[in-house]
Amino acid sequence: MQTHPQFEEIVREHQAMVFRTLLRLTGDRQQVDDLAQEVFLRLYRALDNFRGQAKISTYLYRIVVNVAQDEWKRRRKERTVRVAPFSARDEATPDYMESFAHPDPDAEQQLLEQEFWQTVDCELLSLAENERAVLVLYHQEECSYEAIAEILHLPIGTVRTHLHRGRQRLGDAVRTRIRPREVVTR
């Protein structure tokens, strides 16, 4: 079977983003390899029809979100709620925490910080799908409002609304789970 000439390059260039985003959207480490494979299979099948009206990364994010949405639907059908804490930063981007300069915290502070991020990750999974997708794409993948609107096929105003509501709900949920003295700031 002959491969599309750009396909291997696209996979190499974007595979970390695909795995990281799928993990953040689904929270399921066991399924992320299969989901990523589905993303790249869909990309391969659609690449000949790609007209270049959007950047390939935008096109690929759309596929990632579609695969994540299919996974959410499958889970709903199974009536299985998986809200296990995970830390996408640990697995997908190992030097994430090192990118923040801070004095060496003591063991208790490190534990509180780890609990805080696990709570954020867990509560992120409990948000509505559109809010979660917008938060992940904006804050973790650093996409612009315009790019998110294009990826999710939503008006920019709706993206902003989902972002605002998602932040508010995530903040409220995290505050109710963590005592005020434990809140760790960046």
WOTA-V317946 format. One record per pair of residues at least 4 apart in sequence whose C-alpha atoms are under 7 Angstrom apart, sorted by the first residue. I is the first residue (numbers start at 1). GAP is how many residues later the second one is. D is the distance in whole Angstrom. If there is no record, write none. Layout:
i | gap | d
I | GAP | D
I | GAP | D
//
This chain:
i | gap | d
3 | 4 | 7
6 | 4 | 6
7 | 4 | 6
7 | 37 | 7
8 | 4 | 6
9 | 4 | 6
10 | 4 | 6
11 | 4 | 5
14 | 4 | 6
15 | 4 | 6
16 | 4 | 6
17 | 4 | 6
18 | 4 | 6
18 | 18 | 6
18 | 46 | 7
19 | 4 | 6
19 | 13 | 7
19 | 17 | 6
20 | 4 | 6
20 | 68 | 7
20 | 72 | 5
21 | 4 | 6
22 | 4 | 6
22 | 10 | 6
22 | 42 | 7
22 | 46 | 7
23 | 4 | 5
23 | 5 | 6
23 | 6 | 6
23 | 9 | 6
23 | 65 | 6
24 | 64 | 6
24 | 112 | 7
25 | 43 | 6
25 | 107 | 7
25 | 108 | 7
26 | 42 | 6
27 | 59 | 7
27 | 98 | 7
28 | 4 | 6
31 | 4 | 6
32 | 4 | 6
33 | 4 | 6
34 | 4 | 6
35 | 4 | 6
35 | 32 | 7
36 | 4 | 6
37 | 4 | 6
38 | 4 | 6
39 | 4 | 6
39 | 24 | 6
39 | 25 | 6
39 | 28 | 7
40 | 4 | 6
41 | 4 | 6
42 | 4 | 6
43 | 4 | 6
46 | 4 | 6
54 | 4 | 6
54 | 5 | 7
55 | 4 | 6
56 | 4 | 6
57 | 4 | 6
58 | 4 | 6
58 | 89 | 7
58 | 93 | 6
59 | 4 | 7
59 | 92 | 7
60 | 4 | 6
61 | 4 | 6
61 | 90 | 6
62 | 4 | 6
62 | 89 | 5
62 | 90 | 7
63 | 4 | 6
64 | 4 | 6
65 | 4 | 6
66 | 4 | 6
67 | 4 | 6
68 | 4 | 6
69 | 4 | 6
70 | 4 | 6
71 | 4 | 6
72 | 4 | 6
73 | 4 | 6
74 | 4 | 6
75 | 4 | 6
75 | 5 | 6
76 | 4 | 7
83 | 39 | 6
83 | 42 | 7
84 | 38 | 6
85 | 33 | 5
85 | 34 | 7
85 | 36 | 6
85 | 37 | 5
86 | 32 | 6
86 | 35 | 6
86 | 36 | 7
87 | 4 | 7
87 | 31 | 6
87 | 34 | 6
88 | 4 | 6
89 | 4 | 5
89 | 5 | 6
89 | 7 | 6
90 | 4 | 5
95 | 4 | 6
105 | 4 | 6
105 | 5 | 6
106 | 4 | 6
107 | 4 | 6
108 | 4 | 6
109 | 4 | 6
110 | 4 | 6
111 | 4 | 6
112 | 4 | 6
112 | 70 | 6
113 | 4 | 6
113 | 71 | 6
114 | 4 | 6
115 | 4 | 6
116 | 4 | 6
116 | 67 | 7
116 | 68 | 7
117 | 4 | 6
118 | 4 | 6
119 | 4 | 6
119 | 55 | 6
120 | 4 | 6
120 | 54 | 6
121 | 4 | 7
122 | 4 | 7
123 | 4 | 7
123 | 47 | 6
123 | 50 | 7
123 | 51 | 7
124 | 8 | 6
124 | 46 | 6
127 | 4 | 6
127 | 5 | 6
128 | 4 | 6
129 | 4 | 6
130 | 4 | 6
130 | 32 | 7
131 | 4 | 6
131 | 31 | 5
131 | 32 | 6
131 | 35 | 5
132 | 4 | 6
132 | 34 | 7
133 | 4 | 6
134 | 4 | 6
134 | 14 | 7
134 | 25 | 7
134 | 28 | 7
134 | 29 | 6
135 | 4 | 6
135 | 28 | 6
135 | 31 | 7
136 | 4 | 5
136 | 5 | 6
137 | 4 | 5
137 | 5 | 6
137 | 6 | 6
137 | 11 | 7
138 | 4 | 5
138 | 5 | 5
138 | 6 | 6
143 | 4 | 6
143 | 5 | 6
144 | 4 | 6
145 | 4 | 6
145 | 11 | 6
145 | 14 | 7
146 | 4 | 6
146 | 10 | 6
147 | 4 | 6
148 | 4 | 6
149 | 4 | 5
149 | 5 | 5
149 | 6 | 6
149 | 7 | 5
149 | 10 | 6
150 | 4 | 7
154 | 4 | 6
154 | 5 | 7
155 | 4 | 6
156 | 4 | 6
157 | 4 | 6
158 | 4 | 6
159 | 4 | 6
160 | 4 | 6
161 | 4 | 6
162 | 4 | 6
163 | 4 | 6
164 | 4 | 6
165 | 4 | 6
166 | 4 | 6
167 | 4 | 6
168 | 4 | 6
169 | 4 | 6
170 | 4 | 6
171 | 4 | 6
172 | 4 | 6
173 | 4 | 6
174 | 4 | 6
175 | 4 | 7
178 | 4 | 6
178 | 5 | 7
179 | 4 | 7
//
